[in-house]
Amino acid sequence: MTGHAGAHFEGFGEAAPLTLDLSPRAQAALLDRIKDGTFDAFAQAAAHVGHCAHPIRLTGSTTRIDAATGEVLSVFRSTDQPLGVLFQRCGNRRETVCPSCSRLYARETFEVIRCGVQGGKNVPETVADNPLVFLTLTAPSFGPVHGTRSGKPCHARREGQLCPHGKPQWCNARHDENDTLLGQPICPDCYRYDHHLLWQWWAPELWRRFTIALGRHLATLLEVKPSKLRDVCSVQFAKVAEMQTRGAIHFHALIRLDGPAAQGIGAPAPAGLTAEVLAQVSREAAASVSYVAPSPHPSIKPTLLVFGAQVDAKPVRSSRRPDDPDRELQPAQVAGYLAKYATKDATAAKHGTTNPHLDRLAALCRTWCGYARGRDNRRRAGDAVEGSVGKDGLDVYTHLGKWSHELGFRGHFSTKSRRYSITLGALRRARARFQKLMADQNNGRHIDWDSIDLLTDEDDDTTLVLRDWAYDGTGWDTSADEALALAAAARAREYAQWKATTTHPHHSIPHYSKES
């Protein structure tokens, strides 16, 4: 951050120090680092990893050798680093785990999604001319929960109506965004927790079936066999999963219709297939999808799973923004919306430190996992056991326990089709190549930036690279170091938000209800 870039940012300069809430022990550790003269080394190491909260510590060296002559061109050692070890980003996408790495992940996800709707980074700009739909698929209702309802009463009903458990079925309160009741069931005993958890576990299967159904509906519309659809058009998508306040997953996706797959990314879509037609076909495909989830316990019957009634499919370039009906919903706007939710997880749905509703779902994950492991043990003993078995030979619910932190959702929070856009791997390799070239330039080497394509993989056959690295641990040395890294990352995030607001003051993100 330069003085010019942050001259009008309130968090810039010595007059805006970082605020830290340190324990006496952490304060002593911070003073020790200042006294022993290693604070500048820590600051340099923290800046190198973008103030990651839990960096990976590595020890070792990298040696570059001329393959023809055997001459050692350079040696990079961890012992030459400021703190004697090499720090690398943890790379965690979850904002609650590492704000810095999750922010980087969100930026990369934004670029992947944006390039798929506007072109750029070796993606042809012709993708911008093809039909594009913003699709939202929600979970069904598992029982009434408390919500904001856009400032209206939560559940406005005539008082006196009681559920079978003797609890009120109404709530006339007007909840705000910070109310701890948000997402909590009106009656926990009436709430269908079994159905909820089955939905979470099999939601990725429903999405897979939706992509198949969408292709079949398009094939029917175009009067071709589903196996021949790729010869006429191809469906590309970028999808993120969002955890609602009630702890249920729903999907947001950008769906683009290209021409024949053989013609590459961005080939012109068939004439007559507009964004409005694609939106209608997407709704019909979502309505046709279902899956019968196997029983996790003899007391629970197999359950039919479908998407919720709130299926929203909007043509991106002709629809109106939900937050401003007078302006169109732009592709970059939707890309930012999807990238934001790519860093969220189940903990983002919590208000405060405890949440009885989400805790009950997590506990149910572990309970069903125990049932499944018991069935696996009996199968190993040669007993005849009812229940579905996965490809690994284990019960389909055996791994449910390790996903309790995501309330049973085992899918990826951000996915895309193969030909939608550039990949995250290509972006990361380009960033690493840029950082290496910048380091070379700082060491006096002239770099002809106009002749360099960072996105093109270049194999260097003239140089042999020998790497000898070992894992040394995870995290900073003290809690004070971690607190400083988190505070610096928060300040950098505030600056980025300030810069985005001043550069694009009208670019707000559409809002959708997250309670139900």
C-alpha positions in Angstrom: 0.0 0.0 0.0 1.7 3.2 -1.1 1.2 6.6 0.4 -0.5 7.9 -2.7 -2.8 4.9 -3.0 -4.0 5.1 0.6 -3.8 8.9 1.1 -7.6 9.2 1.7 -8.0 5.9 3.4 -8.7 6.3 7.1 -6.8 3.2 8.1 -3.5 4.3 6.4 -0.5 5.8 8.2 0.9 6.0 11.7 -2.2 7.8 12.9 -4.2 4.6 12.4 -2.4 1.8 14.4 -3.7 -1.8 14.4 -6.0 -2.6 17.3 -5.0 -5.8 19.1 -6.7 -7.6 22.0 -3.8 -9.5 23.5 -3.6 -11.5 26.7 -0.7 -10.6 29.2 1.2 -13.6 27.9 0.8 -12.5 24.3 1.8 -9.0 25.1 5.0 -10.3 26.7 5.7 -12.4 23.6 5.3 -9.3 21.4 7.6 -7.2 23.6 10.2 -10.0 23.4 10.1 -10.0 19.7 10.6 -6.2 19.6 13.5 -6.4 22.1 15.4 -9.2 20.4 15.2 -7.4 17.1 13.2 -10.0 15.1 10.1 -7.9 14.7 11.1 -6.5 11.3 12.0 -10.1 10.2 8.5 -11.2 11.3 6.9 -8.3 9.4 8.7 -9.3 6.3 7.8 -12.9 6.6 4.1 -12.0 7.3 4.0 -9.8 4.3 5.5 -12.5 2.1 2.5 -14.8 2.9 -0.1 -12.0 2.7 -0.6 -12.1 6.5 -1.9 -15.6 6.4 -3.3 -16.7 9.8 -1.8 -20.3 9.8 1.2 -20.4 7.4 3.0 -23.6 6.6 6.7 -23.7 7.8 9.2 -25.4 5.5 12.9 -26.0 5.8 15.3 -27.0 3.0 16.6 -25.6 -0.2 16.0 -25.3 -4.0 19.0 -25.5 -6.4 18.9 -24.5 -10.0 21.5 -26.2 -12.3 22.3 -25.6 -15.9 21.4 -28.9 -17.6 24.1 -28.6 -20.3 27.1 -27.5 -18.2 26.2 -28.6 -14.7 26.8 -25.2 -13.4 24.9 -24.2 -10.3 22.9 -21.1 -11.3 21.3 -20.3 -7.9 20.6 -21.8 -4.5 17.6 -20.8 -2.3 17.8 -21.8 1.4 15.3 -21.5 4.1 18.1 -20.6 6.5 18.6 -17.3 4.5 15.0 -16.3 5.2 14.2 -13.6 7.8 13.1 -16.1 10.5 15.2 -19.1 9.3 12.3 -21.0 7.8 10.2 -20.6 4.6 6.6 -19.6 5.2 3.9 -20.5 2.6 0.2 -19.7 2.6 -2.1 -22.2 4.2 -4.4 -21.8 1.2 -7.6 -22.4 3.2 -10.7 -21.1 1.4 -12.8 -20.7 4.6 -13.0 -17.1 5.8 -13.5 -18.2 9.4 -10.1 -20.1 9.3 -7.9 -17.7 7.3 -9.3 -14.3 6.2 -6.3 -13.6 4.0 -6.2 -16.9 2.0 -10.0 -17.0 1.7 -9.8 -13.4 0.2 -7.3 -14.6 -2.3 -9.4 -17.6 -3.1 -12.4 -15.3 -3.6 -10.5 -13.1 -6.0 -9.3 -16.1 -8.0 -12.9 -17.5 -8.1 -14.1 -14.1 -9.2 -11.7 -14.2 -12.2 -12.7 -17.7 -13.1 -16.4 -16.8 -13.1 -15.9 -13.4 -14.8 -13.8 -14.8 -17.6 -16.6 -17.3 -18.3 -19.1 -14.5 -18.9 -16.9 -11.7 -20.4 -13.9 -13.4 -21.8 -10.2 -12.6 -21.0 -7.2 -14.6 -19.8 -7.2 -16.8 -22.9 -11.0 -17.2 -22.8 -12.5 -15.8 -26.1 -14.7 -12.7 -25.7 -17.3 -14.5 -27.8 -18.6 -16.1 -24.6 -20.2 -12.8 -23.8 -22.6 -13.2 -26.8 -24.0 -16.6 -25.7 -27.1 -17.1 -23.5 -26.4 -16.8 -19.8 -28.7 -17.6 -16.9 -28.3 -17.0 -13.1 -29.8 -20.0 -11.4 -30.6 -20.5 -7.7 -31.7 -23.9 -6.4 -32.8 -24.0 -2.7 -33.5 -26.8 -0.3 -37.1 -27.6 0.5 -38.7 -26.6 3.8 -38.1 -28.9 6.8 -40.2 -26.9 9.1 -40.8 -23.2 9.9 -37.8 -21.2 11.1 -37.3 -17.7 12.4 -36.3 -15.2 9.7 -36.0 -11.5 8.9 -38.8 -11.6 6.2 -37.7 -8.2 4.8 -38.7 -6.4 8.0 -42.1 -8.0 8.2 -43.4 -10.1 11.2 -41.6 -13.5 11.3 -44.6 -15.8 11.2 -47.7 -13.6 11.4 -50.6 -16.0 12.4 -53.5 -15.8 14.7 -52.3 -16.4 18.2 -53.6 -19.5 19.9 -52.5 -22.0 17.2 -50.3 -24.6 18.9 -48.3 -27.4 17.3 -48.8 -31.1 18.4 -46.1 -30.4 21.0 -48.0 -27.6 22.6 -45.7 -24.8 21.3 -46.9 -21.6 19.5 -46.9 -21.8 15.7 -46.7 -18.0 15.3 -44.0 -15.4 15.8 -44.9 -11.7 15.4 -41.4 -10.4 16.1 -39.5 -8.5 13.5 -36.0 -10.0 13.6 -32.9 -8.0 12.6 -29.8 -9.5 11.0 -28.0 -10.1 14.3 -30.9 -11.8 16.1 -29.7 -15.1 17.6 -33.1 -16.6 16.8 -32.5 -16.4 13.0 -32.6 -19.9 11.4 -33.8 -21.5 14.6 -37.0 -23.7 14.2 -40.3 -22.4 15.6 -40.6 -25.8 17.2 -37.5 -28.0 17.3 -39.6 -31.1 18.0 -41.6 -30.5 14.8 -38.6 -29.8 12.7 -37.6 -32.7 10.3 -34.0 -33.0 11.2 -33.7 -36.4 9.5 -35.0 -35.0 6.2 -32.7 -32.0 6.6 -29.6 -34.1 7.0 -30.5 -36.4 4.2 -30.8 -33.4 1.9 -27.4 -32.1 3.0 -25.7 -35.4 2.4 -27.2 -36.1 -1.0 -27.4 -32.5 -2.4 -24.3 -33.1 -4.6 -26.2 -36.0 -6.2 -29.2 -33.8 -6.8 -26.9 -31.3 -8.6 -25.3 -34.0 -10.7 -28.8 -35.2 -11.7 -29.8 -31.7 -12.5 -26.9 -31.3 -15.0 -27.9 -34.5 -16.7 -31.6 -33.5 -16.8 -30.7 -30.1 -18.2 -28.9 -31.7 -21.1 -31.8 -34.1 -21.8 -34.3 -31.3 -21.8 -32.2 -29.3 -24.2 -31.9 -32.3 -26.4 -35.7 -32.7 -26.5 -36.1 -29.1 -27.4 -33.6 -29.3 -30.2 -35.0 -32.7 -31.3 -31.7 -34.6 -31.1 -30.6 -37.6 -29.0 -29.0 -36.7 -25.7 -25.8 -38.5 -26.8 -25.6 -36.2 -29.9 -26.3 -32.9 -28.0 -22.6 -32.0 -27.9 -22.6 -31.9 -31.7 -25.2 -29.1 -31.5 -24.5 -27.2 -28.3 -22.8 -27.6 -24.9 -23.8 -26.5 -21.4 -21.1 -24.8 -19.3 -21.6 -23.7 -15.7 -19.9 -22.2 -12.6 -21.5 -23.1 -9.3 -21.1 -22.2 -5.7 -22.8 -23.6 -2.6 -24.1 -21.2 0.1 -25.0 -22.2 3.6 -28.3 -20.7 4.7 -28.9 -19.4 8.2 -31.0 -22.4 8.9 -28.0 -24.6 8.1 -29.3 -25.9 4.7 -27.2 -25.7 1.5 -28.5 -24.1 -1.7 -26.8 -23.6 -5.0 -26.1 -20.5 -7.1 -24.9 -21.1 -10.7 -24.1 -19.2 -13.9 -25.2 -21.4 -16.8 -23.9 -20.6 -20.3 -25.0 -22.2 -23.5 -22.2 -22.6 -26.1 -22.2 -24.0 -29.6 -20.9 -27.5 -30.5 -18.2 -28.7 -28.1 -15.8 -29.4 -31.0 -15.7 -25.7 -31.8 -14.2 -24.8 -28.4 -15.1 -22.4 -25.6 -17.5 -19.6 -26.7 -18.7 -21.1 -29.9 -22.0 -19.4 -31.0 -25.1 -21.0 -29.5 -27.7 -22.4 -31.8 -30.1 -19.8 -33.3 -33.3 -19.4 -31.3 -31.9 -20.6 -28.0 -32.0 -17.3 -26.1 -31.3 -16.7 -22.4 -35.0 -16.7 -21.7 -35.4 -20.2 -23.3 -32.4 -21.5 -21.3 -33.9 -20.1 -18.1 -37.2 -21.9 -18.7 -35.5 -25.2 -19.6 -33.4 -24.8 -16.4 -36.6 -24.5 -14.3 -38.2 -27.5 -15.9 -35.0 -29.6 -15.4 -34.8 -28.6 -11.7 -38.5 -29.6 -11.2 -37.9 -33.0 -12.8 -35.0 -34.0 -10.5 -35.4 -36.3 -7.6 -33.5 -38.9 -5.6 -34.6 -41.5 -3.1 -32.1 -41.4 -0.2 -31.3 -44.7 1.5 -32.3 -45.1 5.1 -29.6 -44.3 7.6 -31.4 -46.3 10.4 -34.2 -48.8 10.5 -36.4 -46.2 12.2 -36.1 -43.9 9.2 -37.8 -44.7 5.9 -36.1 -44.0 2.5 -36.8 -40.4 1.7 -37.6 -38.7 -1.6 -35.4 -35.7 -2.1 -36.2 -32.8 -4.5 -35.2 -29.2 -4.8 -37.2 -26.5 -3.0 -40.0 -24.5 -4.5 -37.8 -21.4 -4.7 -36.2 -22.2 -8.1 -35.0 -18.9 -9.6 -33.6 -18.8 -13.1 -33.0 -15.3 -14.5 -31.4 -14.3 -17.9 -28.4 -12.3 -16.7 -28.3 -9.6 -19.4 -32.0 -8.9 -19.6 -33.1 -9.3 -16.0 -33.3 -6.5 -13.5 -31.2 -6.3 -10.4 -33.1 -7.2 -7.2 -31.5 -4.3 -5.3 -32.3 -1.8 -8.0 -35.1 -2.6 -10.5 -34.0 0.2 -12.8 -30.6 -1.3 -13.6 -29.7 -4.5 -15.3 -28.0 -7.4 -13.5 -24.5 -7.3 -15.0 -22.3 -10.4 -15.4 -19.5 -9.0 -13.2 -22.0 -8.3 -10.5 -23.1 -11.9 -10.4 -19.5 -13.1 -10.5 -18.7 -11.0 -7.4 -21.8 -12.5 -5.7 -20.8 -16.0 -6.4 -17.1 -15.5 -5.4 -18.2 -14.0 -2.0 -20.1 -17.2 -1.1 -17.2 -19.5 -2.2 -15.4 -18.7 1.0 -18.3 -19.3 3.4 -18.9 -22.5 5.5 -21.3 -23.7 8.1 -19.8 -21.5 10.8 -20.9 -18.4 8.9 -24.5 -19.3 9.7 -23.9 -19.0 13.4 -24.9 -16.0 15.5 -22.7 -15.9 18.5 -20.8 -18.8 20.0 -23.7 -21.3 20.4 -26.5 -22.4 18.0 -28.7 -25.3 19.3 -30.1 -25.9 15.9 -26.8 -26.3 14.1 -25.3 -28.2 17.0 -28.2 -30.7 16.8 -27.5 -31.2 13.1 -23.8 -31.8 13.7 -24.6 -34.2 16.5 -26.9 -36.1 14.2 -24.1 -36.5 11.6 -21.9 -38.2 14.2 -24.8 -40.4 15.4 -25.6 -41.7 11.9 -21.9 -42.2 11.3 -21.9 -44.5 14.3 -24.8 -46.5 13.0 -23.0 -46.9 9.6 -19.8 -48.0 11.2 -21.7 -50.6 13.2 -23.2 -51.9 10.0 -19.7 -52.0 8.4 -18.4 -54.1 11.3 -21.2 -56.6 11.0 -20.6 -56.9 7.2 -16.9 -57.6 7.9 -18.0 -60.3 10.3 -20.0 -62.0 7.5 -23.5 -61.0 8.7 -26.2 -60.1 6.2 -26.9 -56.4 6.8 -29.4 -54.2 5.1 -28.4 -50.8 3.8 -26.6 -49.3 0.8 -22.9 -49.6 0.2 -20.7 -47.2 -1.7 -18.0 -47.9 -4.3 -15.4 -48.2 -1.5 -17.3 -51.1 0.0 -18.4 -49.1 3.0 -21.8 -47.9 4.1 -22.9 -44.8 2.3 -23.1 -42.9 5.6 -19.8 -44.1 7.1 -18.0 -40.8 6.2 -20.9 -38.6 7.4 -19.1 -37.9 10.8 -16.1 -36.2 9.2 -18.5 -33.7 7.5 -20.2 -32.7 10.7 -18.4 -29.4 10.6 -20.3 -28.7 7.3 -23.6 -30.1 8.7 -23.3 -33.1 6.4 -22.6 -31.3 3.2 -19.7 -33.1 1.5 -19.6 -31.3 -1.9 -17.3 -28.7 -3.1 -18.3 -25.1 -2.4 -17.1 -23.9 -5.8 -17.1 -26.0 -9.0 -17.3 -25.4 -12.7 -17.6 -27.4 -15.9 -14.5 -28.3 -17.8 -15.0 -25.8 -20.7 -16.5 -22.9 -18.7 -13.4 -20.8 -18.2 -9.8 -20.7 -17.1 -8.8 -22.9 -14.2 -7.7 -22.0 -10.7 -4.5 -23.9 -11.3 -3.6 -21.8 -14.3 -4.2 -18.6 -12.3 -2.0 -19.8 -9.5 0.8 -20.8 -11.8 0.6 -17.4 -13.5 0.8 -15.7 -10.1 3.8 -17.8 -9.0 5.5 -17.0 -12.4 4.8 -13.2 -11.9 6.2 -13.3 -8.4 9.4 -15.0 -9.6 9.8 -12.5 -12.4 9.3 -9.6 -10.0 12.0 -11.1 -7.7 14.3 -11.3 -10.6 13.6 -7.7 -11.6 14.3 -6.6 -8.0 17.6 -8.4 -8.2 18.6 -6.3 -11.3 17.4 -8.5 -14.2 15.7 -6.7 -17.0 12.2 -8.1 -17.7 10.5 -7.4 -21.0 6.9 -7.6 -19.7 5.4 -6.9 -23.2 6.8 -10.2 -24.5 5.7 -12.4 -21.5 2.4 -14.3 -21.3 2.0 -15.4 -17.7 -0.8 -17.8 -18.6 1.3 -19.8 -21.0 3.0 -22.8 -19.5 6.7 -22.7 -20.5 8.8 -25.8 -20.1 12.4 -24.8 -19.4 14.5 -27.8 -20.7 17.8 -25.9 -20.1 17.5 -25.7 -16.3 17.4 -28.6 -13.8 15.6 -27.7 -10.5 16.4 -29.8 -7.4 14.1 -29.3 -4.4 14.8 -30.7 -1.0 12.1 -29.5 1.5 10.7 -30.8 4.7 7.6 -29.9 6.7 8.5 -28.0 9.9 5.1 -27.1 11.3 2.0 -24.9 10.8 1.3 -21.5 12.3 3.2 -18.6 13.7 5.5 -18.9 16.7 3.2 -17.1 19.2 -0.4 -16.0 19.5 0.8 -12.4 19.3 2.2 -13.1 15.8 -1.1 -14.6 14.7 -3.0 -11.7 16.1 -0.8 -9.2 14.2 -1.3 -11.2 11.0 -5.0 -11.3 11.4 -5.2 -7.5 12.2 -3.0 -6.7 9.2 -5.2 -8.9 7.0 -8.3 -7.2 8.2 -6.8 -3.8 7.5 -5.9 -4.9 4.0 -9.4 -6.1 3.5 -10.8 -2.8 4.6 -8.6 -1.0 2.2 -9.6 -3.2 -0.7 -13.3 -2.6 0.2 -12.7 1.1 0.4 -10.9 1.1 -2.9 -13.7 -0.9 -4.6 -16.3 1.5 -3.3 -14.5 4.6 -4.4 -13.7 3.1 -7.8 -17.1 1.5 -8.5 -19.6 3.2 -6.1 -22.6 1.6 -7.8 -21.5 -2.0 -7.8 -23.4 -3.5 -5.0 -24.2 -7.2 -4.7 -27.7 -8.6 -5.1 -29.2 -10.0 -1.9 -31.2 -13.2 -1.5 -32.9 -14.5 1.5 -30.8 -17.0 3.5 -33.2 -18.1 6.2 -35.3 -20.5 4.1 
